[in-house]
Amino acid sequence: MKAIKPKIFGLILAGGSSRRMGQDKALLKFHGKPQVEHIFDLLQKSCTEVFLSKRKDQTPYKNMAFIDDSDEFAGQGPLSGILSAMKKYPGAAWLIVACDLPFVTEKTIQSLIDQRDPQKTATAFISTHDGLPEPLCAIWEGEAFSSILKLFNEGIHCPRKILIKNNAHLLKQNDPRWLENINTPEEYEQTKGRP
């Protein structure tokens, strides 16, 4: 008998400080609207619910449901948002997308969902730059929360290292641009006309 897959919630990681960019990366426009809205619209097509992951001192975007970084995990970069979401909604799987990935498409999302292995910690793409798992466009399984938390408590706060150490299901990207992220004003200018 096939195991029942838990429902998938979407989580947009938008809690970074955007120091190198000099402005909020979630508000950059690549597709005629702020990137956070573009990712929200993509996730809404496939997820039961979609949330914005943010710092407590950050203003929510419009009427998006949000999850603040919990005090327990605050200050640990993207992992703060991932663990806070997993703790708030135990058992749910989380389709995580960072707000600075302008080339994520419906095909990217569908590829993760179609090839998902709920028996693993996560389903993630392999980076075309270094061959390592890309944790910020991936499905993280809620059932893996305790093993992820154990690594966190051992001092491993890098989401990529957690996926390397903790049995991730890895996929090839159909398009090597899917996971290109944008961090500086120069990269933004170069990218604006490409999506």
C-alpha positions, 0 to 999 in steps of 0.5 A, spaced: 500 500 500 502 506 498 504 511 503 499 517 503 503 524 502 502 529 506 499 536 504 504 541 501 504 548 504 508 553 500 513 558 504 516 564 500 523 566 504 523 573 504 526 575 511 533 576 509 536 583 510 538 584 502 544 588 504 548 587 498 542 589 494 541 595 498 533 594 497 528 589 499 529 583 494 522 581 495 520 587 492 524 587 485 520 586 479 522 581 474 515 579 471 511 586 472 510 585 479 514 584 485 517 578 486 514 576 492 507 576 489 510 572 483 512 567 487 506 567 491 502 566 485 506 560 482 505 557 489 498 558 490 497 554 484 500 547 487 499 548 494 494 548 500 496 554 503 502 559 501 505 563 507 510 568 507 516 567 511 519 573 515 523 576 521 518 579 526 521 586 525 519 586 518 512 588 515 508 583 511 506 584 504 499 586 502 494 581 505 499 575 505 499 570 510 505 570 514 509 566 519 514 570 523 521 567 525 520 564 532 525 566 537 527 559 538 530 559 531 531 567 529 538 569 526 539 563 523 538 565 515 533 561 511 533 555 516 530 560 521 524 560 516 524 553 514 524 551 522 519 556 524 514 554 519 515 546 520 514 547 528 507 552 527 504 546 522 507 540 524 506 534 519 505 539 513 510 538 507 513 545 505 515 547 498 520 552 499 522 558 494 527 564 496 524 570 494 531 572 490 530 566 484 527 570 478 527 564 473 523 559 478 517 557 473 511 553 474 515 547 470 520 548 476 514 547 481 511 542 478 518 538 477 519 538 484 512 536 486 512 530 480 518 527 483 517 528 490 519 522 495 516 523 501 520 518 505 526 523 504 528 529 508 527 533 502 526 533 494 531 538 492 534 540 485 542 539 484 545 546 483 548 546 476 554 551 479 557 546 484 553 539 484 550 540 491 543 540 493 539 547 493 535 547 499 531 554 497 527 551 492 525 544 495 520 540 498 522 539 505 518 534 509 514 535 515 516 528 518 523 530 518 522 536 523 525 532 529 532 530 525 533 537 522 532 540 529 537 535 532 542 537 526 540 544 528 541 543 535 548 540 534 550 547 531 548 545 523 545 551 521 546 551 513 540 548 510 544 545 504 549 542 509 542 539 513 540 536 506 547 533 505 547 530 512 540 528 512 538 523 506 535 528 501 532 526 494 536 530 489 533 532 482 537 534 475 534 541 473 531 541 466 533 548 465 540 551 468 537 558 470 532 555 474 536 556 481 540 563 479 539 568 484 540 575 484 544 579 490 546 585 487 544 591 483 548 589 478 545 582 477 538 585 477 540 590 472 543 584 468 537 580 469 531 585 468 530 583 461 531 576 461 525 572 464 
